[in-house]
């Protein structure tokens, strides 16, 4: 049973269809499947029956109103741990990366900061934490930089407990072309137990119709702290919706780009034997920011099928701005899936934590949000009849 429960990445999700948005959202909550991302420990406790459900109460986004950009959720031994970007800020204990804890994806408790800063220099910023669990150790991947223009490096820190504190190992993860701007590390464990690292870096060329900007690559992890140096491009910008800024001057490259595009925040999910690399695109401060995906038959690619718009999640004019940089979490019922993402508050002061259900439709993966009204709460597992 344990083997079957852990190998959920090779199983399909029930295709959800409905004649109305209300039906669609209801059926999303009951969607089947599980996440195959490396940061998710999806082993389920025995003696539970996910088929039996009680009528759920509701939740309303945001589920955490504080600052929680770039949220990543780790499910470990029945508890959710969410990690969020702190930038140049520090938590009250002097650490970086906000940590939240929950048992249901809705009610979150603050657990301080995750990472002991590897340097006392407060000029550094800390972005986009993600955590993987392997052989009794938790590995926190993040980006460190900000002192110099367009210079960030990928780092890794370790802890024996999911909430930390994590300690940096002192050695950056080096891009195969030694790009000076590498961010948004996303570890992914394949069904054969091998690990891969997806991340974003800058591209300056426009060969073959691609557009200059930040985009995604993938490399093998030799171990949990070293890249193989065999990175391959996953997706480059090709469509107008991913525009970050027009006429962008970048002194470090001694160039002004007519258009600078951004594709970032990779999150990989294996579904029906194929690899879906979700990503966020456009300017994170705007309503254009959203989530799309590409798909491949092999984890290292080639990937194809990007959208001409953000097909999974996008802003709602006048209501939701900048939804994205998400992770995907297995619901507490052990079958449903939720997109966990950030979106700006009305005053554009903080990016708050939001959740909405994910479904696999005939047109591909879709999120039932962003929502701003009461929604059915994630279903819980209930004890199987004696």
C-alpha positions as a printed NumPy array, in Angstrom:
array([[  0.   ,   0.   ,   0.   ],
       [  2.791,   2.443,   0.864],
       [  4.394,   1.996,  -2.549],
       [  1.138,   2.653,  -4.333],
       [  0.465,   5.729,  -2.24 ],
       [  3.849,   7.251,  -2.942],
       [  3.734,   6.622,  -6.703],
       [  0.878,   9.035,  -7.271],
       [  2.721,  10.944,  -9.979],
       [  1.914,   8.278, -12.559],
       [ -1.811,   8.286, -11.892],
       [ -4.283,  10.477, -13.763],
       [ -6.807,  12.925, -12.384],
       [-10.5  ,  12.664, -13.03 ],
       [-11.455,  15.07 , -15.823],
       [-13.877,  17.594, -14.411],
       [-16.554,  19.061, -16.607],
       [-19.549,  21.253, -15.847],
       [-22.066,  23.494, -17.498],
       [-21.53 ,  26.429, -15.145],
       [-18.753,  28.072, -13.12 ],
       [-20.554,  27.072,  -9.906],
       [-20.654,  23.404, -10.933],
       [-17.069,  23.642, -12.13 ],
       [-15.845,  24.945,  -8.774],
       [-17.816,  22.346,  -6.838],
       [-16.364,  19.544,  -8.912],
       [-12.866,  20.992,  -8.721],
       [-12.923,  20.483,  -4.956],
       [-13.686,  16.808,  -5.502],
       [-11.076,  16.403,  -8.255],
       [ -8.818,  13.361,  -8.06 ],
       [ -5.044,  13.22 ,  -8.285],
       [ -1.849,  14.117,  -6.493],
       [  1.155,  16.335,  -7.   ],
       [  4.388,  14.923,  -8.307],
       [  6.605,  17.841,  -7.327],
       [  9.756,  17.05 ,  -5.429],
       [  8.758,  19.184,  -2.452],
       [  5.595,  17.176,  -1.735],
       [  5.604,  14.181,   0.583],
       [  2.314,  12.565,  -0.448],
       [  2.434,   9.414,   1.642],
       [ -1.018,   8.983,   3.133],
       [ -1.816,   7.527,   6.526],
       [ -3.607,   4.182,   6.402],
       [ -7.098,   3.699,   7.757],
       [ -8.648,   6.705,   6.028],
       [-11.282,   6.806,   3.332],
       [-11.092,   9.826,   1.039],
       [-14.4  ,   8.961,  -0.607],
       [-16.432,   9.861,   2.45 ],
       [-16.847,  13.61 ,   2.802],
       [-18.782,  15.943,   5.   ],
       [-20.449,  19.095,   3.699],
       [-17.559,  21.566,   3.898],
       [-17.771,  25.105,   5.258],
       [-16.228,  27.849,   3.185],
       [-13.031,  29.854,   2.892],
       [-12.433,  33.255,   1.321],
       [ -9.163,  34.451,  -0.177],
       [ -6.736,  35.513,   1.07 ],
       [ -6.282,  32.636,   3.501],
       [ -3.346,  34.54 ,   5.04 ],
       [ -3.519,  38.322,   4.866],
       [  0.116,  39.024,   5.736],
       [  2.984,  39.278,   3.295],
       [  3.574,  35.909,   1.621],
       [  5.062,  36.33 ,  -1.874],
       [  6.099,  33.316,  -3.976],
       [  4.448,  30.771,  -1.669],
       [  5.737,  27.218,  -1.666],
       [  3.894,  24.518,   0.298],
       [  5.495,  21.352,   1.635],
       [  3.238,  18.56 ,   2.903],
       [  5.103,  16.465,   5.441],
       [  3.546,  13.848,   7.736],
       [  0.079,  15.353,   7.443],
       [  1.114,  18.962,   8.086],
       [  1.475,  21.779,   5.556],
       [  4.415,  24.155,   5.783],
       [  4.308,  27.298,   3.641],
       [  7.434,  29.321,   2.87 ],
       [  7.361,  32.867,   1.492],
       [  9.803,  35.466,   0.184],
       [ 10.962,  38.158,   2.593],
       [ 13.206,  40.127,   0.204],
       [ 15.379,  42.456,   2.277],
       [ 13.226,  42.095,   5.398],
       [ 13.837,  39.878,   8.411],
       [ 11.38 ,  37.994,  10.584],
       [ 11.15 ,  39.001,  14.284],
       [ 13.766,  36.387,  15.165],
       [ 16.241,  37.791,  12.65 ],
       [ 15.783,  35.046,  10.064],
       [ 14.498,  35.189,   6.487],
       [ 11.596,  33.481,   4.707],
       [  8.248,  33.484,   6.461],
       [  7.08 ,  30.042,   7.623],
       [  3.413,  29.189,   8.133],
       [  1.866,  25.913,   9.324],
       [ -1.557,  24.413,   8.653],
       [ -3.488,  21.138,   8.622],
       [ -6.114,  22.193,   6.082],
       [ -4.588,  24.811,   3.681],
       [ -6.975,  27.437,   5.073],
       [ -6.08 ,  28.172,   8.702],
       [ -2.412,  29.14 ,   8.983],
       [ -0.246,  29.78 ,  12.027],
       [  2.975,  31.782,  11.934],
       [  6.121,  29.807,  12.721],
       [  8.781,  32.49 ,  12.446],
       [ 11.561,  32.473,   9.879],
       [ 13.129,  29.549,   8.05 ],
       [ 16.702,  30.53 ,   7.216],
       [ 19.527,  31.867,   9.323],
       [ 21.023,  34.548,   7.013],
       [ 24.371,  33.36 ,   5.635],
       [ 25.726,  36.924,   5.774],
       [ 25.147,  39.867,   8.141],
       [ 25.1  ,  42.242,   5.157],
       [ 21.541,  43.628,   5.125],
       [ 21.916,  44.766,   1.499],
       [ 21.234,  41.23 ,   0.308],
       [ 17.76 ,  40.083,  -0.633],
       [ 16.295,  36.592,  -0.293],
       [ 13.796,  35.322,  -2.848],
       [ 11.537,  32.373,  -3.619],
       [ 12.201,  29.571,  -1.1  ],
       [ 11.305,  25.971,  -1.937],
       [ 11.922,  22.886,   0.199],
       [ 12.63 ,  19.263,  -0.754],
       [ 12.825,  16.278,   1.593],
       [ 15.28 ,  13.441,   0.995],
       [ 16.788,  10.796,   3.291],
       [ 15.748,  12.48 ,   6.516],
       [ 17.016,  15.906,   5.532],
       [ 15.154,  19.039,   4.392],
       [ 16.802,  21.094,   1.649],
       [ 15.778,  24.732,   1.221],
       [ 16.577,  26.261,  -2.179],
       [ 16.471,  30.015,  -2.661],
       [ 17.994,  32.982,  -4.504],
       [ 20.428,  35.413,  -2.868],
       [ 21.442,  38.748,  -4.392],
       [ 20.359,  42.305,  -4.971],
       [ 23.608,  44.102,  -4.143],
       [ 24.536,  44.333,  -7.809],
       [ 22.261,  44.856, -10.799],
       [ 20.758,  41.625, -12.143],
       [ 22.956,  39.461,  -9.945],
       [ 21.34 ,  36.634,  -7.983],
       [ 22.66 ,  33.159,  -7.267],
       [ 20.898,  29.937,  -6.318],
       [ 21.69 ,  28.648,  -2.844],
       [ 20.819,  25.638,  -0.718],
       [ 20.444,  25.279,   3.051],
       [ 19.626,  22.265,   5.219],
       [ 17.672,  21.398,   8.349],
       [ 16.538,  18.276,  10.2  ],
       [ 13.071,  19.772,  10.712],
       [ 10.716,  21.19 ,   8.067],
       [ 10.286,  24.59 ,   9.733],
       [ 14.028,  25.051,  10.281],
       [ 16.163,  26.81 ,  11.184],
       [ 18.016,  26.123,   7.942],
       [ 21.747,  26.681,   7.548],
       [ 23.276,  27.603,   4.197],
       [ 25.88 ,  25.094,   2.985],
       [ 28.191,  27.823,   1.695],
       [ 28.231,  26.78 ,  -1.963],
       [ 25.969,  28.229,  -4.693],
       [ 24.299,  26.102,  -7.349],
       [ 26.115,  27.223, -10.496],
       [ 24.309,  27.662, -13.801],
       [ 25.862,  25.712, -16.692],
       [ 26.62 ,  28.968, -18.536],
       [ 27.447,  30.884, -15.346],
       [ 24.587,  33.306, -15.886],
       [ 24.765,  36.121, -13.329],
       [ 20.993,  36.122, -12.771],
       [ 19.543,  32.82 , -11.532],
       [ 16.369,  32.749,  -9.423],
       [ 13.307,  30.674,  -8.505],
       [ 14.82 ,  27.251,  -7.88 ],
       [ 12.279,  24.433,  -8.099],
       [ 13.438,  20.895,  -7.153],
       [ 11.52 ,  18.019,  -8.742],
       [ 11.772,  14.322,  -7.905],
       [ 10.861,  11.98 , -10.743],
       [  9.184,   8.59 , -10.294],
       [ 12.578,   6.847, -10.557],
       [ 13.875,   8.769,  -7.536],
       [ 16.172,  11.101,  -9.501],
       [ 16.114,  14.807,  -8.745],
       [ 16.071,  17.748, -11.167],
       [ 16.273,  21.494, -10.737],
       [ 14.139,  23.954, -12.707],
       [ 15.048,  27.619, -12.398],
       [ 14.894,  30.989, -14.157],
       [ 17.757,  32.929, -15.725],
       [ 18.257,  35.778, -18.201],
       [ 18.475,  35.383, -21.977],
       [ 19.584,  38.286, -24.176],
       [ 19.09 ,  36.875, -27.677],
       [ 16.105,  36.863, -30.013],
       [ 17.094,  33.955, -32.245],
       [ 14.315,  31.978, -33.871],
       [ 11.534,  34.28 , -32.774],
       [ 12.144,  34.168, -29.021],
       [ 12.12 ,  37.351, -26.974],
       [ 14.823,  38.677, -24.614],
       [ 14.105,  38.288, -20.938],
       [ 13.996,  35.913, -17.998],
       [ 12.994,  32.341, -18.858],
       [ 13.262,  28.759, -17.599],
       [ 15.891,  26.006, -17.765],
       [ 16.272,  22.563, -16.182],
       [ 19.343,  20.632, -15.005],
       [ 20.016,  17.391, -13.173],
       [ 20.951,  17.406,  -9.532],
       [ 24.074,  15.267,  -9.045],
       [ 23.188,  15.238,  -5.38 ],
       [ 20.909,  17.586,  -3.478],
       [ 23.557,  20.324,  -3.42 ],
       [ 25.159,  20.277,  -6.887],
       [ 23.969,  20.722, -10.466],
       [ 25.262,  18.489, -13.247],
       [ 25.993,  21.43 , -15.556],
       [ 23.82 ,  20.039, -18.35 ],
       [ 21.04 ,  22.626, -18.338],
       [ 18.473,  22.745, -21.129],
       [ 16.022,  25.455, -22.022],
       [ 12.454,  24.673, -20.95 ],
       [ 10.553,  27.693, -22.27 ],
       [ 11.365,  31.129, -23.701],
       [  9.029,  34.071, -24.13 ],
       [  7.277,  34.192, -27.502],
       [  4.   ,  35.993, -26.866],
       [  3.091,  39.584, -25.889],
       [  1.369,  38.68 , -22.618],
       [  4.682,  37.906, -20.863],
       [  6.004,  41.461, -21.338],
       [  7.68 ,  42.762, -18.196],
       [  8.768,  46.199, -19.398],
       [  9.169,  48.024, -22.707],
       [ 12.302,  50.08 , -23.417],
       [ 14.058,  48.595, -20.418],
       [ 17.535,  49.947, -19.814],
       [ 19.905,  47.391, -18.261],
       [ 23.322,  48.927, -17.637],
       [ 24.902,  45.618, -16.703],
       [ 24.371,  44.501, -20.303],
       [ 24.955,  48.019, -21.708],
       [ 21.698,  47.716, -23.62 ],
       [ 18.19 ,  49.097, -23.8  ],
       [ 15.782,  46.325, -24.745],
       [ 12.74 ,  47.229, -26.824],
       [ 10.896,  44.57 , -24.864],
       [ 11.987,  42.624, -21.797],
       [  9.841,  39.599, -21.027],
       [  9.601,  37.518, -17.862],
       [  8.836,  33.821, -17.401],
       [  9.582,  32.614, -13.866],
       [  8.358,  30.555, -10.909],
       [  8.488,  27.023, -12.335],
       [  6.441,  24.254, -10.746],
       [  6.422,  20.766, -12.279],
       [  3.669,  18.187, -12.054],
       [  3.718,  14.725, -13.672],
       [  0.282,  13.773, -14.977],
       [ -0.673,  10.761, -17.128],
       [  2.993,  10.084, -17.841],
       [  3.763,  13.592, -19.114],
       [  5.566,  16.484, -17.451],
       [  3.75 ,  19.795, -17.046],
       [  5.988,  22.728, -16.225],
       [  3.8  ,  25.532, -14.909],
       [  5.238,  29.046, -14.858],
       [  4.279,  32.648, -14.133],
       [  4.72 ,  35.381, -16.71 ],
       [  4.593,  39.167, -17.234],
       [  5.177,  41.901, -14.644],
       [  4.342,  40.729, -11.122],
       [  2.93 ,  44.167, -10.235],
       [  0.267,  44.149, -12.94 ],
       [ -3.049,  42.489, -13.747],
       [ -1.318,  40.831, -16.724],
       [  0.674,  38.538, -14.423],
       [ -0.576,  34.961, -14.461],
       [  0.169,  31.251, -14.799],
       [  0.572,  29.127, -17.922],
       [  2.395,  25.846, -18.713],
       [  4.352,  23.793, -21.218],
       [  4.42 ,  20.001, -21.49 ],
       [  6.955,  17.296, -22.359],
       [  7.28 ,  13.517, -22.564],
       [ 10.588,  13.584, -20.68 ],
       [ 11.534,  15.586, -17.619],
       [ 14.471,  17.259, -19.408],
       [ 12.263,  18.11 , -22.38 ],
       [ 11.782,  19.221, -25.051],
       [  8.806,  21.205, -23.758],
       [  6.172,  22.756, -25.991],
       [  2.645,  24.084, -26.079],
       [  2.925,  27.427, -24.294],
       [ -0.169,  29.601, -24.376],
       [ -0.797,  32.938, -26.022],
       [ -2.298,  33.955, -22.677],
       [ -2.151,  32.815, -19.063],
       [ -4.464,  29.808, -19.329],
       [ -4.279,  28.494, -15.749],
       [ -4.594,  31.627, -13.616],
       [ -4.749,  35.336, -14.379],
       [ -5.885,  38.608, -12.863],
       [ -9.427,  39.899, -12.659],
       [ -9.631,  43.608, -13.555],
       [-10.664,  45.651, -10.545],
       [-10.559,  42.643,  -8.192],
       [ -7.333,  40.603,  -8.36 ],
       [ -3.92 ,  41.878,  -9.399],
       [ -0.784,  39.837,  -9.966],
       [ -1.905,  36.291,  -9.098],
       [  0.82 ,  33.714,  -9.562],
       [  4.239,  32.353,  -8.586],
       [  2.411,  29.373,  -7.228],
       [  2.949,  25.878,  -5.929],
       [  0.526,  22.944,  -6.129],
       [ -0.502,  21.142,  -2.952],
       [ -2.321,  17.878,  -2.414],
       [ -5.549,  18.596,  -0.536],
       [ -6.189,  17.269,   2.979],
       [ -8.558,  14.647,   1.537],
       [ -5.581,  13.027,  -0.178],
       [ -7.029,  13.364,  -3.692],
       [ -7.834,  16.953,  -4.622],
       [ -5.2  ,  19.485,  -5.666],
       [ -4.903,  23.18 ,  -4.899],
       [ -3.011,  25.995,  -6.549],
       [ -1.369,  28.015,  -3.766],
       [ -0.448,  31.464,  -5.052],
       [  0.042,  35.076,  -4.116],
       [ -2.02 ,  38.105,  -5.144],
       [ -1.801,  41.776,  -4.198],
       [ -3.982,  43.34 ,  -1.536],
       [ -6.198,  46.238,  -2.625],
       [ -3.634,  48.843,  -1.552],
       [ -0.779,  47.08 ,  -3.41 ],
       [  1.2  ,  46.851,  -0.182],
       [  1.632,  43.093,   0.289],
       [  1.164,  39.933,  -1.73 ],
       [ -1.165,  37.668,   0.207],
       [ -1.633,  33.886,   0.315],
       [ -4.516,  32.489,  -1.739],
       [ -5.705,  29.013,  -2.728],
       [ -8.049,  27.68 ,  -5.395],
       [ -8.626,  24.156,  -6.738],
       [ -6.834,  22.719,  -9.77 ],
       [ -8.485,  20.466, -12.333],
       [ -7.316,  18.576, -15.403],
       [ -9.779,  19.352, -18.174],
       [ -9.875,  18.243, -21.839],
       [ -8.123,  21.558, -22.605],
       [ -5.39 ,  20.994, -20.027],
       [ -4.854,  22.047, -16.395],
       [ -7.014,  24.897, -15.157],
       [ -7.434,  26.671, -11.831],
       [-10.88 ,  27.572, -10.51 ],
       [ -9.692,  31.04 ,  -9.507],
       [ -8.661,  33.571,  -8.617],
       [-11.664,  33.77 ,  -6.338],
       [-12.658,  36.545,  -3.956],
       [-15.972,  35.156,  -2.685],
       [-16.667,  32.274,  -0.28 ],
       [-15.666,  28.889,  -1.72 ],
       [-16.108,  25.299,  -0.478],
       [-13.415,  24.515,   2.046],
       [-10.925,  21.755,   1.103],
       [-12.45 ,  18.408,   2.005],
       [-10.887,  16.46 ,   4.873],
       [-10.181,  12.753,   5.16 ],
       [-12.631,  10.974,   7.437],
       [-12.134,   7.622,   9.211],
       [-13.142,   4.545,   7.243],
       [-16.031,   2.58 ,   8.76 ],
       [-14.907,   0.039,  11.338]])
